[in-house]
């Protein structure tokens, strides 16, 4: 059992370094399955989800080494892929992490078969696999659901045009990794445009794939006969950078975020500027300075390049201590406001109306025991504890460590009083 203990009152001041993105590293590890031999992925965050994905790949027959790096919170993944892969993933692992569904496309492309349990992960709303299934079916795969498993087979994947009803990141990734070894040309229309997609494309192209359109809503993939293993560096984690930036503004701090890329955070950093913060780009990162109580701003989550849903809990936390009232609208995951009841326990004044919340700001919050139900809500509650009077304990910390490498240590380095306490399960 992991609990974050937060003593409020400190300003975040200092320098923090962002490592590779969780939402990219996991998919890059899956992409290694497409080529026999050893691929090495650097700047991999040292988080629980990476360890789980490493075990998923081991049970498919890969030799996986996860090394701690010199830089705190970052390491590398060395993945040796055999000629003959297993095709069935383990239920106990996949149910803990939704991202494991991304092995479906590579296994279909390499082996013509994949058996993958319906995935688990964060409880933030329905995230069906219909787009994955429909898209792979267009490429010639037969997919059926039996006893909680997706069983996919294909004698040969054949390129096709796939229109996604929603720019799903996961569906785009699975179709990319299936299409690189399909016969002919695959076109993904209304594809996700996140930087993590561009990072996956970069690795696939280095492996020998032919892909055009990275960063746009149309991806064109010309299938090739085979790919080669590579060395690749993971793109920096924009969500961790954004979390630290919002924490700096909430606490009236001054934080230099190294390895943060402002062009990946145009909208969320723009909202911080509107709230009164000074955001300055520097070589290799950016600086956030806040010397007053933030002004209320309205925020609407949208697929990239819009405001990221993963930063919505931090936006609600910011609104809770801002001057005035804010309207936050969630357009991506319908259950993402589940954490609001926990924030109310900290004294926030929040009213929920469907996929909107109205937040009336108070100068400070009050400490209380709260519980994290997903990665991002947990990080948001820790930040809320920084602006609460007294000691706040955030249980469910195992969610947070799935996505944030040494989150407590990183906040302590910025002057916060935060510890992660671990006790054995009863």
C-alpha positions in Angstrom: 0.0 0.0 0.0 1.5 3.3 -1.1 0.5 6.6 0.5 1.8 10.1 -0.2 2.1 12.3 2.9 2.0 16.0 2.0 2.6 18.8 4.4 1.2 22.0 2.7 2.6 25.5 2.6 5.8 25.3 0.6 6.5 27.0 -2.7 8.0 24.9 -5.4 11.3 26.5 -6.3 14.3 25.0 -8.1 15.1 22.9 -11.1 13.4 19.6 -12.2 14.3 17.4 -15.1 11.7 15.5 -17.1 12.5 12.0 -18.3 11.0 10.0 -21.2 7.2 9.8 -21.6 5.3 6.9 -20.1 2.8 7.1 -22.9 5.5 6.7 -25.5 8.0 4.3 -23.8 5.4 1.6 -23.4 4.5 1.7 -27.1 8.1 1.8 -28.2 8.8 -1.3 -26.1 5.9 -3.0 -28.0 7.2 -1.8 -31.3 10.5 -3.7 -30.6 8.5 -6.9 -31.3 8.4 -6.1 -35.0 12.1 -6.9 -35.5 14.2 -9.9 -34.6 17.3 -8.9 -32.6 18.0 -6.4 -29.9 16.5 -2.9 -29.7 17.6 -0.4 -27.0 15.3 2.3 -25.9 16.8 5.1 -23.7 15.3 7.8 -21.5 12.7 5.2 -20.3 11.0 6.3 -17.1 11.6 4.2 -14.0 7.9 3.5 -13.3 5.8 0.5 -12.4 4.1 0.4 -15.9 7.5 0.0 -17.6 8.3 -3.0 -15.3 4.9 -4.5 -16.2 5.4 -4.1 -19.9 8.9 -5.6 -19.6 7.3 -8.7 -18.0 4.7 -8.8 -20.7 7.4 -9.0 -23.3 9.4 -11.6 -21.4 6.4 -13.9 -21.3 6.2 -13.5 -25.1 9.8 -14.9 -25.3 11.8 -11.7 -25.2 15.0 -11.1 -23.2 14.3 -7.8 -21.4 16.8 -5.8 -19.4 15.7 -2.7 -17.6 18.7 -0.6 -16.5 18.7 2.3 -14.1 20.3 5.4 -15.6 22.7 7.9 -14.3 19.9 10.5 -14.3 17.3 10.2 -11.6 14.1 8.6 -12.7 15.4 7.5 -16.2 16.9 4.3 -17.5 16.9 2.2 -20.6 15.2 -0.9 -21.9 17.2 -3.5 -23.8 14.8 -5.9 -25.6 16.1 -9.0 -27.3 13.4 -10.3 -29.7 13.5 -14.0 -30.8 12.7 -15.3 -34.3 9.7 -17.1 -32.9 7.5 -15.1 -30.5 4.8 -16.3 -28.2 1.4 -15.0 -29.2 -0.6 -15.0 -25.9 -0.2 -12.4 -23.2 -0.8 -12.9 -19.5 -4.1 -11.9 -18.0 -2.7 -10.9 -14.6 -0.3 -8.5 -16.2 -2.6 -7.0 -18.9 -5.5 -6.4 -16.5 -3.2 -4.0 -14.5 -2.2 -1.8 -17.5 -4.3 -0.8 -20.5 -1.3 0.0 -22.6 -0.5 -3.7 -22.9 -3.2 -3.8 -25.7 -0.5 -2.2 -28.0 1.1 -5.6 -28.5 -1.9 -6.7 -30.6 -0.8 -4.9 -33.7 2.9 -6.1 -33.6 2.0 -9.7 -32.9 -0.5 -9.8 -35.7 2.1 -8.3 -38.1 4.9 -10.6 -37.0 3.1 -13.8 -36.2 -0.4 -13.6 -37.8 -2.0 -14.3 -34.5 -2.4 -12.7 -31.1 -4.4 -13.5 -27.9 -4.7 -10.6 -25.6 -6.9 -10.2 -22.5 -9.2 -7.3 -22.4 -7.1 -4.7 -20.6 -7.4 -2.9 -17.3 -5.8 0.3 -16.1 -7.1 3.6 -14.9 -10.8 3.9 -14.0 -11.6 7.1 -16.0 -14.4 6.0 -18.2 -15.2 3.7 -21.0 -12.4 3.2 -23.5 -13.7 0.5 -25.7 -11.5 -1.3 -28.3 -14.0 -0.9 -31.1 -11.7 1.3 -33.1 -8.8 -1.1 -32.7 -10.9 -4.0 -33.8 -12.6 -2.3 -36.7 -9.3 -0.9 -38.0 -7.4 -4.2 -37.8 -10.4 -5.9 -39.5 -10.0 -3.5 -42.4 -6.4 -4.8 -42.7 -7.7 -8.4 -43.0 -7.6 -9.6 -39.4 -10.3 -11.7 -37.9 -10.9 -10.7 -34.2 -13.3 -12.3 -31.8 -13.9 -11.9 -28.1 -13.9 -15.2 -26.1 -14.0 -15.6 -22.4 -12.5 -12.1 -21.8 -9.7 -12.5 -24.5 -9.4 -10.9 -27.9 -8.3 -13.6 -30.3 -6.9 -12.1 -33.5 -5.8 -14.0 -36.6 -4.7 -13.0 -40.1 -3.2 -15.1 -42.9 -1.7 -11.9 -44.2 -2.4 -8.3 -43.4 -3.3 -6.2 -46.4 -3.1 -2.4 -46.6 -6.4 -0.5 -46.6 -7.8 3.0 -45.8 -9.1 3.3 -42.2 -11.2 6.2 -40.9 -11.2 6.6 -37.2 -14.4 8.0 -35.8 -12.3 9.5 -33.0 -8.6 10.2 -33.1 -7.8 7.4 -30.6 -4.1 7.3 -29.6 -4.2 3.5 -28.9 -6.0 2.6 -32.2 -3.6 4.8 -34.2 -0.6 3.0 -32.6 -1.9 -0.5 -33.1 -2.8 0.3 -36.8 0.6 1.9 -37.3 2.4 -1.2 -36.0 0.3 -3.6 -37.9 0.5 -1.6 -41.2 4.3 -1.4 -41.4 4.5 -5.1 -42.3 1.2 -5.3 -44.2 1.1 -5.8 -48.0 0.5 -2.6 -49.8 -0.5 0.8 -48.5 -2.4 1.6 -45.3 -3.9 5.1 -44.8 -5.1 6.1 -41.3 -7.5 9.1 -41.6 -8.4 11.2 -38.5 -5.3 9.7 -36.8 -4.2 10.9 -33.4 -1.5 13.7 -33.6 0.1 13.4 -30.1 3.9 13.8 -29.8 4.0 10.2 -28.6 2.6 9.1 -32.0 5.3 11.1 -33.8 7.9 9.4 -31.5 6.6 5.9 -32.4 6.7 6.9 -36.1 10.3 8.0 -35.7 11.4 4.7 -34.2 9.5 2.7 -36.8 11.1 4.7 -39.6 14.5 4.1 -38.1 13.7 0.4 -38.1 13.0 0.6 -41.9 9.3 1.4 -42.0 7.9 3.7 -44.7 5.5 6.2 -43.1 4.5 9.7 -44.1 2.4 12.2 -42.3 3.7 12.1 -38.7 2.2 14.9 -36.7 -0.8 15.2 -39.0 -4.3 13.6 -39.0 -3.4 11.4 -42.1 -0.8 8.7 -41.8 0.3 6.8 -44.9 2.2 3.5 -44.4 3.7 1.5 -47.2 4.3 -2.0 -46.0 7.8 -3.5 -46.1 9.1 -7.1 -45.9 10.9 -6.8 -42.6 12.3 -4.4 -40.0 15.6 -4.1 -38.1 16.3 -3.5 -34.4 17.4 0.0 -33.5 18.5 2.3 -30.7 16.0 5.1 -29.9 15.5 7.8 -27.3 12.1 8.4 -25.8 10.4 11.8 -26.3 10.2 13.8 -23.0 7.1 13.4 -20.9 4.9 16.5 -21.6 2.3 15.4 -18.9 5.0 15.3 -16.2 6.3 18.6 -17.4 2.8 20.0 -17.3 2.1 18.6 -13.9 5.2 20.3 -12.5 4.3 23.6 -14.2 0.8 23.6 -12.7 2.2 22.8 -9.3 4.6 25.8 -9.6 1.7 28.1 -10.4 -0.6 26.7 -7.7 2.1 27.2 -5.0 3.3 30.6 -6.3 6.7 29.1 -7.2 9.6 29.5 -9.6 10.6 26.3 -11.4 12.9 25.6 -14.2 11.8 22.4 -16.1 14.7 20.9 -18.0 13.8 18.7 -21.0 10.3 20.2 -21.1 9.2 21.1 -24.6 7.0 24.1 -24.7 5.7 23.3 -28.3 4.2 20.1 -26.9 2.3 22.2 -24.2 1.2 25.2 -26.1 -2.4 25.2 -24.8 -1.8 24.3 -21.1 1.1 26.7 -20.8 -1.1 29.4 -22.5 -3.7 28.8 -19.8 -1.0 29.4 -17.1 0.0 32.6 -18.8 -3.7 33.6 -18.7 -3.7 32.8 -15.0 -0.9 35.3 -14.4 2.2 33.2 -14.7 5.4 34.1 -16.6 6.4 31.3 -18.9 9.9 31.6 -20.5 11.4 29.2 -23.0 15.1 28.5 -22.5 17.6 26.2 -24.2 16.5 22.7 -23.3 13.4 23.5 -21.3 11.3 26.3 -19.8 10.8 28.3 -16.7 7.6 29.0 -14.8 7.4 32.0 -12.4 4.3 32.9 -10.4 4.3 35.8 -7.9 0.6 36.3 -7.2 -2.5 34.3 -6.6 -3.7 32.8 -10.0 -6.6 34.2 -11.9 -9.5 31.8 -12.8 -9.4 30.5 -16.4 -11.8 28.3 -18.3 -10.4 25.0 -19.8 -11.8 22.5 -22.3 -10.0 19.2 -22.9 -9.6 18.0 -26.4 -7.4 15.6 -28.4 -3.9 17.0 -29.2 -3.1 19.8 -29.9 -5.9 20.8 -27.5 -5.7 20.8 -23.7 -4.7 17.2 -22.6 -7.2 15.3 -20.6 -4.2 14.0 -18.5 -3.7 17.5 -17.1 -7.4 18.1 -16.4 -7.1 17.1 -12.6 -4.2 19.7 -12.3 -6.4 22.3 -14.0 -9.2 21.7 -11.5 -6.7 21.9 -8.6 -5.4 25.2 -10.0 -9.0 26.5 -10.3 -9.7 25.5 -6.7 -7.1 28.1 -5.4 -7.6 30.8 -8.1 -9.4 34.2 -7.8 -12.8 33.8 -9.3 -14.7 30.9 -10.8 -13.6 28.5 -13.6 -15.5 26.3 -15.9 -13.7 23.1 -16.8 -15.1 20.9 -19.6 -14.1 17.3 -20.1 -14.6 16.0 -23.7 -12.4 12.9 -23.7 -13.2 10.6 -20.8 -16.6 10.8 -19.2 -15.6 9.5 -15.8 -12.5 11.8 -15.3 -14.3 13.9 -12.8 -14.6 11.0 -10.3 -11.7 12.5 -8.3 -13.6 15.7 -7.7 -15.3 14.3 -4.5 -11.8 13.8 -3.1 -10.9 17.4 -3.9 -14.0 18.6 -2.2 -12.7 16.8 1.0 -9.8 19.2 0.8 -12.2 22.2 0.9 -12.5 22.8 -2.8 -15.8 24.3 -3.9 -16.8 22.3 -7.0 -20.1 21.6 -8.7 -20.3 18.9 -11.3 -22.8 19.1 -14.2 -22.3 16.2 -16.7 -19.0 16.8 -18.4 -18.6 20.3 -16.9 -17.4 21.4 -13.5 -17.7 24.9 -12.0 -15.0 25.7 -9.5 -15.1 28.7 -7.2 -11.6 29.4 -5.9 -10.5 29.7 -2.3 -7.1 31.1 -1.2 -6.1 27.9 0.5 -7.5 24.3 0.9 -7.6 22.3 4.1 -5.9 19.0 4.7 -7.8 15.7 4.8 -7.2 12.0 3.9 -8.0 11.4 0.2 -7.8 8.6 -2.2 -6.3 8.4 -5.7 -8.3 6.4 -8.3 -6.0 6.9 -11.3 -2.6 8.2 -12.1 -3.3 11.7 -13.0 -6.0 12.4 -10.4 -3.5 11.1 -7.8 -0.9 13.5 -9.0 -3.5 16.3 -8.9 -4.4 15.5 -5.3 -0.8 15.6 -4.3 -0.5 19.1 -5.8 -3.7 20.1 -4.0 -2.1 18.9 -0.8 0.7 21.4 -1.4 -1.7 24.3 -1.1 -3.7 22.9 1.9 -3.2 23.8 5.5 -1.7 20.9 7.5 -1.0 17.3 6.5 -2.8 15.6 3.6 -2.5 11.8 3.0 -3.2 10.5 -0.5 -3.8 6.8 -0.5 -3.9 4.7 -3.6 -0.4 6.0 -4.4 0.3 2.8 -6.4 -1.5 4.6 -9.2 0.8 7.6 -9.1 4.0 5.5 -9.2 2.7 3.9 -12.4 3.2 7.2 -14.2 5.6 9.5 -12.3 9.2 8.4 -11.6 10.1 9.3 -8.0 7.3 11.9 -7.8 7.8 12.5 -4.0 11.6 12.9 -4.5 11.1 15.3 -7.4 8.8 17.5 -5.3 11.1 17.4 -2.3 14.0 18.6 -4.5 11.8 21.7 -5.3 11.2 22.4 -1.6 8.0 20.5 -0.8 7.5 18.3 2.2 6.3 15.1 0.5 7.0 11.5 1.3 5.9 8.2 -0.1 5.2 5.7 2.6 4.9 2.0 1.6 3.3 -0.7 3.9 2.7 -4.3 3.1 -0.8 -5.4 2.0 -2.9 -6.7 4.8 
